[in-house]
Amino acid sequence: MHKYSGQAVRIFEGQFADAMKNRTLTIWLMLGHFANDWPITALWLIVPAVGLSMGLSPVEVGLLFTIGNVGAALAYLPAGILADHVSNRGRLLLVTFWWVSLGYLLASTASGFWSLALLLALAGMGDAAWHPIATAVLTRENKERRAYVLGMHAVGGSMAEVLAPLVAGVLLAYVDWRTVLALSTVPTVIMGICFIWVARTIPRVTKQRVRKHDFIHLLNIWRKGNGLRMVAMICFYNMSLMALFSMIPLYLAARHGLETWIVGLLISGMLIFGALAQPGIGKASDVIGRRNIVVGGNLIAGLACIMLVFQPSLWIMILAMFVAITPLVAIRAAVLAGAVDHSDRSEGATLGLAFVLLDGIGAFGSLLAGAAANISWVYMFGLAAVFSLSAVTLGIFTVFGRAAAPASGTPSPTKADFG
């Protein structure tokens, strides 16, 4: 009896040690996400400031966002494939901090529109590479709670989205956009130094050869039927988010004459509730199903955008903007987890593809929203509503796969996930 009691204690101690190690890893990756995303999320205020400084039109501001995001999207899939096949993923994550830091420092010296756009795209590739690698590490180590750990990771990026525009808005009141862009690399440099040691703790995987057959099989999962519906849903979801993110700061500054620090404060406020809700919403989707969360979030956002079409008073519009953005930010982890569930293999490559759809194809939401705003702000908000409601329609008819079997005592997903 004593023998078995001793074994039980050792098993418990081992499980506890593994849980603490996993929690520490999750926190470091969350902080790394925060640092890498800081410069790119500061762009929500910096790029409109560039537009005002250079006399750019709304469509040109949207194009600047789109080029930056499409360029960055080129790094997602290769980085995801590397995450599945390279043993030392910690070293890959370390490189991203220095890539981002150098890229945005160079962008702060750009002499014109096109040089700035290309340098922003180049810098964004470093930040883009972080996402599929870090999230592949987390989803592989936490198969039974994918959306929860993705939500924890997303908190880092979302807190950057909350704080970076606020800090950028304050700084823009005193210095020009070039100085603000250069200063935005400070968190990334600091984390790059810290990660020299953290990288050694990232779990290694067996090195594998990249095979053409695996890549073709992955594409076949997504190119027809249910996979294609999920692809379209992801694209429309992020097109709505990108349309709102890129145009609301310009709308508040150009249409209502609000100062940059006020705009930064409002954007930060719009993001914080969705950011803090991501782990809880992700955990809920692990239990009750992805569809309920994804469809519900897009529906709330779509209805709020419809309210914006009617152009009520400024304070009602700001409230509607809060209601539109919060659920879109909150459900991001559930959207990504749904993509991993559908593939249920090659986590890095699957997440790389998902990020390509989100920030690559989805980035065209900025360009289209800018074109619509050139005609009328009413059209811009109407377009964002169409994007969200299209995601709702597709989500209703999409069959979401089951997450990995939960640990004992954890409720299983309901039949609602299977349609």
NUTOR-435623 format. One record per atom (N, C-alpha, C, CB): z, x, y. Coordinates in steps of 0.2 Angstrom, whole numbers, plus 5000, padded with zeros to 4 digits. Glycine has a CB too. Layout:
ZXY/...
END
This chain:
500050044994/500050005000/500050045006/500649955000/500450095006/500550145012/499850185013/501050195011/499450195007/498850225008/498350185012/498550245001/498350125010/497850075013/498050065020/497850005009/498650065022/498850055029/498650115033/499650045029/498750175030/498550235034/497750235035/498750295030/497350205030/496650205031/496450155036/496350185024/496850095037/496750045042/496850075049/497149985040/497450115049/497550145056/497050185058/498250175055/496750235053/496250275055/495650245057/496150325049/495450195054/494850155055/494950125062/494750095050/495550095064/495650065070/495650115076/496350025070/495950175074/495950225079/495150255081/496350285077/494750255075/494150275076/493750225080/493750285069/493850165079/493450105082/493650105090/493550045079/494350115091/494550115098/494250175102/495350125098/494250235098/493950295102/493250285103/494050355097/492850255098/492150245100/492050195105/491850215093/492450145106/492450095111/492550125118/492950035110/493050165118/493250195125/492650245127/493850235124/492350285122/491750325123/491150285126/491550365117/491050225122/490550185124/490650155131/490450125119/491250135133/491450105139/491250165145/492150085140/491550225143/491450275148/490650295149/491750345146/490250295144/489550305145/489250245149/489250305138/489450185148/489150125152/489350135159/489450065149/489950155161/490150165168/489750225171/490850185168/489650275167/489250335170/488550315171/489250395166/488250275167/487550255168/487450205173/487250225161/488050165174/488050115180/488050155186/488650065179/488450205187/488450245193/487850285194/489050295192/487550305189/486850345189/486350295192/486650375183/486350235190/485950185192/486050165199/485950115188/486650165201/486850155208/486550205213/487550155209/486650275211/486350325215/485650335215/486650395212/485250325209/484550325209/484250275213/484250325202/484550215213/484250155216/484450155224/484450095213/484850195226/485050185233/484450195238/485650245235/484150255237/483550265242/483050205242/483250325241/482850185236/482350135235/482550065238/482050125228/483250055237/483449985240/483549995247/484049965236/483650055250/483750055257/483050045260/483950135259/482450045256/481850035259/481749965261/481350045254/482149915259/482149845261/482249845269/482649805257/482649885272/482649885279/482249945282/483449905281/482149995278/481750055281/481050035282/481850115277/480750005277/480049985278/479849935284/479749955271/480249885284/480149845290/480249885297/480649785290/480749925297/480749975303/480150015304/481450015302/479850035298/479250075299/478650035302/479050105292/478649965299/478149925302/478249905309/478249855298/478849895311/478949885319/478749955323/479649865320/478950005320/478850075323/478050085324/479150135320/477650075318/476950085318/476550035320/476750115311/476849975322/476449915324/476049885318/475949935329/476349885312/476049855306/476049785306/476349895299/475549755302/475549675301/476049665295/474849655301/476149595294/476549585288/476249605282/476749505288/475549595281/475149615275/475249685274/474449585276/475249725280/475249795279/475949815276/475049835285/476449785279/477149795276/477149785269/477649755281/476849725267/476849705260/476449755256/476549635259/475949785259/475549825255/475949895254/474949845259/476349915259/476749975258/477249965252/477149985265/477549905252/478049895246/477649895240/478349825247/477049865240/476649855233/476449925231/476049805235/476149965235/475950035233/476550075230/475650065239/477050065234/477650105231/477850085224/478250095236/477850015223/478149985217/477649995211/478249915218/476949985213/476449995208/476450075206/475749975210/476450115211/476450185209/477050205204/476550225215/477650175206/478250195202/478150165195/478850165206/477850105195/477750075188/477350115183/477450005189/476950165186/476650205181/477050245177/476150255185/477750255179/478150305175/478550265170/478650335180/478550195171/479050155166/478850165159/479050085168/478250155157/478050155150/478150225147/477350125149/477850275150/477950345147/478650365147/477550395152/479050345151/479750355151/480150325145/480150345157/479950255144/480150215139/479950245132/479950145139/479350275131/479150305125/479550365124/478350315125/479650405129/480050465128/480750455126/480050505135/481050395128/481750375127/481750365119/481950315131/481250335116/481250325109/481050385105/480750265107/480750435107/480550495103/480850565105/479850495104/481150565111/481450635113/482250625111/481350645120/482450685108/483150685106/483650685112/483350745101/483550735116/484050745122/483850705128/483950825124/484050635127/483950595133/484350605139/484050525131/484850635138/485350655144/484950705149/485950695142/484550745146/484150795150/483650755154/483850855146/483350705151/482850665155/483150635160/482450615150/483750605159/484050565165/484250615170/484750535162/484450675169/484650725174/484050735178/484950785171/483450745176/482950765180/482750705185/482250775175/482850645183/482650595188/483050595194/482850525184/483650615194/484050625201/483650675206/484750645200/483450725203/483150775207/482450765209/483150845204/482150725205/481450695207/481550645213/481150665200/481950605212/482050555217/482250585224/482650505215/482750635224/482950665230/482450705233/483550715228/482050745230/481550785233/480950735235/481250835228/480750685231/480250635233/480350605240/480150585228/480950575241/481150535247/481250585253/481750495246/481450645252/481550695257/480850705260/481850755255/480350715255/479650735257/479350665261/479150745251/479550605258/479250545261/479550545269/479450485257/480150565270/480350565277/479950605282/481150585277/479550645279/479150695284/478450665284/479150765281/478250615281/477550585281/477350575288/477550525277/476650585289/476350585295/476050515297/475850645296/475850485292/475450415293/475650365287/474750435293/475250315288/475350255283/475250275276/474950195285/474650305275/474450315268/474850375265/473650335267/474950425269/475350485266/476050455264/475450545271/476350415268/477050385267/476950345261/477250345273/476450295260/476450255254/476350295248/475750215255/475950345248/475950385242/476550425240/475350435242/476850455245/477550485244/478050445241/477750525250/478050385244/478550335242/478450315234/478550265246/477750305233/477650295226/477850355221/476850285225/477750415223/477950475219/478650475218/477650535223/479050465224/479750465223/480050405219/480050455230/479650355219/479850295215/479750305208/479550235218/479350345206/479250365199/479850395196/478650405198/480250435200/480850465197/481350415196/481050515202/481450365201/481850305200/481650265194/481950265206/481050255193/480750215188/480850235181/479950205189/480850305181/480950335174/481650325172/480750415175/482150325176/482850315174/482950255170/483250315181/482650195172/482750135170/482650125162/482450075173/482050135160/481950125152/482350175148/481250125151/482550235151/482850285147/483650255146/482850355150/483950245152/484650225152/484750165149/484850215160/484350115150/484450045146/484250055139/483949995150/483850095137/483750105130/484350135126/483050155129/484650185130/485250215127/485750155126/485550265132/485850115131/486350055131/486250005126/486450025138/485549985125/485449925120/485449955113/484749905122/485250015112/485350045105/486050055103/484950115105/486450075108/487150075106/487550015106/487550125111/487249955109/487649895109/487149835107/487949885116/486949835101/486449785099/486749715099/486149805092/487349705098/487649645098/487849615105/488249645093/487749655110/487949625117/487449655122/488649645118/486849655120/486349685125/486349665132/485649675122/486349595133/486249565140/486949585144/486249495140/487449595140/488149615144/488049685146/488749605139/487849735142/487849805144/487249815149/487749845138/486749775148/486149775153/486449745160/485549735151/486849695160/487149675166/487649725169/487549605164/488049755165/488449805168/488049865171/488949835163/487449885168/487049935171/486749905177/486549955166/486549845177/486249815183/486649815189/485949745181/487349805188/487849805193/487749865198/488549795191/487649925195/487549985199/486949975203/487450045194/486349955201/485749945205/485849895210/485149935201/486249845208/486249785213/486749805218/486549725209/487349845217/487749865222/487449915227/488349895219/486949945224/486549985229/486149945233/486050035225/485849885230/485449845234/485949805240/485149795230/486549795238/487049765243/487149815249/487649745239/487349875247/487649925252/487149965255/488149975248/486549985252/486050025255/485749995261/485550045250/485549935260/485249895266/485749895272/484949825265/486349875270/486849875275/486949945279/487549855272/487049995275/487150065278/486450075282/487250115273/485850065279/485250085283/485250045289/484650065278/485449975289/485349935295/485849965301/485549865294/486449985299/486850015304/486550085307/487550035301/486350125302/486050195304/485450185309/485850235298/485050135307/484350125311/484550105318/483950065308/485150075320/485350065326/485450125331/485950025327/485550185327/485650245331/485150305330/486350275328/484850305324/484350355323/483650325320/484550405317/483150365320/482450335317/482450325310/481950375320/481950295307/481850285300/481850345296/481250235299/481550395299/481450465295/482150495293/481050515299/482550495298/483250515297/483650475292/483650515304/483550405293/483850365288/483650375281/483750285290/482950385280/482650395273/482950455270/481950395274/482950515274/483250575272/483950565270/483150625277/484350535274/485050525272/485150485266/485450495278/484750445264/484750395259/484750435252/484250345259/484550495252/484550535246/485250575244/484050595247/485750565249/486450595248/486750575241/486850575254/486750505240/487150485234/486750515227/487150405233/486050515228/485650545222/485850615221/484950535224/485850655226/486050725226/486750735222/486050765232/487250695225/487950705222/487950685215/488350655226/487550635213/487550615206/487150665202/487250545205/486650695205/486250745201/486750805199/485650765205/487150825204/487650875202/488150855197/488050895209/488450795197/488950765192/488550765185/489150705194/487950745185/487650735179/487450795175/486950695180/487550855178/487450915174/487950915168/487550975179/488550885169/489050885164/488950825160/489750895167/488850765163/488750705160/488250695155/488750645165/487650735156/487050735152/487250755145/486550775155/487750795144/487850825137/488250775133/488350885138/488450715136/488850665132/488350615130/489450645136/487750605132/487350555131/487150565123/486650555135/487250505119/487050515112/486350535111/487250445108/486250575106/485650605104/485350555098/485650675102/484650555098/484350515093/483850565089/483950455095/483650545083/483250585079/482550595083/483150555072/482350655083/481650665087/481150635082/481550735088/480650595085/480150565082/479450585085/480250495081/478950585081/478250595083/477950535086/477850625078/477650535092/477350475095/476750465091/477150495102/476750405088/476150385084/475750325087/476450355077/475150335087/474650275089/474850215086/473950295089/474950215080/475050145076/475650105079/475150155069/476250145081/476750115084/476650075091/477350165085/476250115095/476050095101/475650025101/475750145105/475150035096/474649975095/475049915093/474149995090/475549925088/475949875085/476349835091/476449895080/476649875095/477049855101/476649805106/477349915105/476049835107/475549795112/475349725108/474949835113/475249725102/475149665098/475649615098/474949685091/476249635099/476849585100/476849545106/477549625099/476549585111/476549555118/475849525120/476749605123/475349535117/474649515120/474449445118/474149565118/474849405114/474549345113/475149295111/474149345107/475049225112/475549175110/476149185114/475649185103/476749185111/477349175114/477449245118/477949175109/477249305115/477349365119/476949355126/477049425115/476349335126/476049325132/476349275137/475249305131/476649225134/477049175139/477649215142/477249115135/477949255138/478549295141/478349345146/478949325135/477749375145/477449425150/477349385156/476849455147/477049325156/476849295162/477449265166/476349235160/477949245162/478649225165/478949275168/479049195159/478949335165/479349395168/478949415175/479349455164/478249415175/477949425181/478049375187/477149425179/478049315185/478149265190/478849265193/477949195188/479349275188/480049285191/480049345196/480449295184/479849395194/479949455199/479449445205/479849515196/478949415205/478449405210/478849365216/477849375209/479249315213/479649275218/480149315221/479949215214/480549355217/481049405220/480749455225/481449435214/480249485223/479949535227/479649505234/479349565224/479349445233/479149405239/479749395244/478849335238/480249375242/480849355246/481149425249/481349315242/481249475244/481549535247/481149565252/481649585241/480449575251/480049605256/479949575263/479449625253/479949505263/479749475269/480349445273/479349415267/480949425269/481449405273/481749445279/482049385268/481849515277/482049555283/481549555289/482149625281/480849555287/480349555293/480449485296/479649565290/480449435292/480549365295/481149355300/480549315290/481749385298/482349375302/482249415308/482949395298/481949475308/481849525314/481349495318/481749595311/480749485315/480149465320/480149395322/479549475316/480349345318/480349275320/480949255324/480249235314/481549285322/482149265326/482449315330/482649245320/482149375330/482449435334/483149455332/482449405341/483349455326/483949485324/483949555324/484149455317/484549585326/484549665326/484549685319/485149685330/484349745318/484349775311/484949775307/484049845311/485549785311/486149795307/486349725305/486749825312/486149675309/486349605307/485949585301/486249555312/485249605301/484849585295/485149625289/484149615297/485349685290/485549725284/486249685281/485749795286/486649665286/487249625283/487049565279/487649615289/486549525282/486349465279/486049485272/485849425283/485649535271/485249545265/485849565260/484749605266/486249615262/486849635258/487249575255/487249685261/487349525260/487749465258/487349425253/487949425264/486749425254/486249385249/486249415242/485549375252/486349475241/486349515235/487049515231/486049585236/487549515235/488249535232/488449485226/488749545237/488349425228/488549375223/488149375216/488549305226/487549385217/487049395211/487249455207/486349395213/487349515211/487549575208/488149575204/487649625214/488649545207/489349535203/489349495197/489849515208/488849445198/488749395192/488449415186/488449335195/488049475187/487549495181/487949505175/487249555183/488449545174/488749555168/489049485164/489349595168/489349445168/489549375166/488949335164/489949335171/488449325168/487849295166/487449325160/487349285172/487449385160/487149415154/487549405147/487149495155/488249405148/488649385142/488549315140/489349405144/488449275145/488349205143/487749195140/488349165150/487249235142/486549225138/486549255131/486049265142/487049295130/487149325123/487449275119/487649385123/487849225122/488149175118/487749105118/488849155121/487549075123/487249015123/486449015123/487448975130/486149075124/485449075124/485149105130/485149015122/484549135130/484249165136/483949105140/483749215134/483649065136/483149015140/483548975145/482848965135/484148945143/484548905148/484748945154/485248885145/484849015154/485049055159/484349065164/485349115157/483849085160/483249105164/482949045167/482749145159/482848995164/482548935167/482948905172/482448875161/483648905171/484048875176/484048915183/484748875174/484048985182/484049025188/483449025192/484149105186/482849025189/482249015192/482148945195/481649025187/482448895192/482448825195/482848815202/482648775190/483448845202/483848845208/483448885213/484548875206/483148945212/482848985217/482248945219/482649045214/481848915215/481248875217/481448815222/480848845211/481948775220/482148725224/482348745231/482648685221/482748805231/482948835238/482348855242/483448895237/481848885239/481248905242/480848845245/480748945238/480848785242/480548725244/480948705251/480548675239/481548715251/481948695257/481748735263/482748705256/481648805261/481448855266/480748835269/481348925264/480348795265/479648775268/479748735274/479248745262/480248695274/480348645279/480648675286/480748585277/480748735285/480948775291/481548735295/480348785296/482148725292/482648695295/482948745300/483248675290/483548735303/483848775308/484048845305/484548745311/484148895309/484148965306/484748975301/484349015312/485348935303/485948945298/485848915292/486548925302/485448855292/485348825285/484848865281/485048755287/484348895285/483848935282/484248995278/483348965286/484649025282/485049085279/485449065273/485549115284/485749005273/486048975267/485548965261/486448915269/485048945263/484548925258/484248995255/483948885260/484249045259/484049115257/484549145252/483949165263/485149135253/485749155249/485649115242/486449135252/485549055242/485449015236/484849035232/485448935238/484249055235/483649075232/483749145229/483149075237/484049185232/484049255230/484649265224/484249305235/485249235225/485749245221/485649235213/486349205223/485349175211/485149175204/484649215202/484949095203/484149235206/483649275204/483949345202/483049285209/484349375206/484749435204/485149425198/485149455211/485549375198/486049365193/485749365186/486449305194/485049335185/484849325178/484349385176/484349265178/484349435180/483949495178/484049525171/483949545183/484749535170/484949565163/484749515157/485649575163/484749455158/484549405153/483849405152/484749335155/483449415157/482649425157/482549485153/482349425164/482849545154/482749605151/482949605143/483049665154/483549575142/483749565135/483249525131/484449535135/483049465134/482549425131/481949465129/482349375135/481749515133/481149555131/481349595125/480949595137/481949625125/482149675119/482149635113/482749705121/482449565114/482549525108/481849505105/482949465110/481349495109/480749475106/480349535102/480249455112/480449595105/480149655101/480649675095/480049715106/481249675097/481849695092/481649765089/481849645086/481349805092/481149875090/480949915096/480649875084/480949985095/480750025101/481050005108/479950025101/481650005108/482049985114/481750015121/482749995114/481650085120/481350115126/480750095129/481350195125/480250095124/479550075125/479549995128/479050085119/479949955124/479949885126/480249875133/480349845121/480749905135/481049905142/480549935147/481749935142/480249985145/479750015149/479149975151/479450085146/478949935146/478449885147/478749825151/478149855140/479349805150/479649755154/479649775161/480349735151/479849835163/479949855170/479249865173/480349925170/478749885169/478049885172/477849815174/477549905166/478049765170/477849695172/478349675178/478049645166/478949695178/479349675184/479149705190/480149685182/479149775190/479049805196/478349835198/479549865196/477949825193/477249845193/476849785195/476949875187/476649735190/476349675192/476749635197/476149645185/477349625195/477749585200/477749605207/478449585197/477649675208/477649695215/477049665219/477549775215/476549635216/476049605220/476349545223/475449585215/476949525221/477249465225/477349485233/477849445222/477449555234/477549575241/476849575245/477849645241/476349595241/475749595245/475449525246/475149625241/475549475241/475349405242/475749375247/475349375235/476449385247/476849355252/476649385259/477549375250/476549445260/476349465266/475649435269/476149545266/475149425264/474549395266/474749315268/474049395260/475149285264/475349215266/475649215273/475749185261/476149265274/476549265280/476049275286/477049315280/475449315285/474949325290/474749255293/474449365288/474649205288/474449145290/475049105293/474149105284/475549095289/476149055291/476749075287/475948985291/477349075290/477949085286/478049035281/478549095291/477848975283/477848915278/477548925272/477648855282/476948955272/476548975266/476849025262/475848995268/477249075266/477549125262/478149095258/477849175267/478549055261/479049025257/478848985251/479548995262/478248945253/477948905248/477748945242/477448865251/477449005243/477149045238/477749065234/476849105241/478349085237/478949105233/479149055228/479449135237/479148985231/479348925227/478848925221/479348865231/478248925222/477748925217/477848975211/476948925219/477949035213/478149085208/478749065204/478249155212/479249045207/479949035203/479748975199/480449015208/479448925201/479348865197/478848875191/479148805201/478348925193/477948945187/478348975182/477348985190/478849015184/479249045179/479648995175/479749105182/479848945178/480248895175/479848855170/480448835180/479248845171/478748805167/478648855160/478048795170/478448915162/478348965156/478948975152/478149025159/479548975155/480148985151/480348925147/480748995156/480148865149/480248805145/479848815138/480148745149/479248835139/478848835133/478848905129/478148825135/479348955131/479349015128/479949015123/479549075133/479749035117/480249045112/480649115112/479949035104/481249105114/481649175115/481949195108/482249165120/481849255106/482149275100/482849285100/481849345098/483149285094/483849295093/484049365094/484149275086/484649375098/484949445098/485249465092/485449445104/485349535091/485649555085/486249525083/485749635086/486449515077/487049485075/487649505078/487149485067/488049455081/488649475085/489149505080/488949415089/489649535083/490249555079/490649495077/490649605083/491049515072/491449455069/491949425075/491949485064/491949365075/492349325080/491949315086/492949365081/491349335087/490949325093/490449265091/490549385095/490449215096/490049155094/489249175094/490149105100/488949145089/488249155089/487849115094/487949145081/487149145095/486749105099/486649035096/486049145101/486448985101/486348925098/485648915096/486548875103/485448855094/484748845092/484348835098/484648775088/484648825104/484248815110/483748875111/484748805116/483948935109/483548995110/482948995106/483949055108/482848945101/482248955097/481748905098/482448955090/481948855102/481448805104/481148755098/480848835107/
END
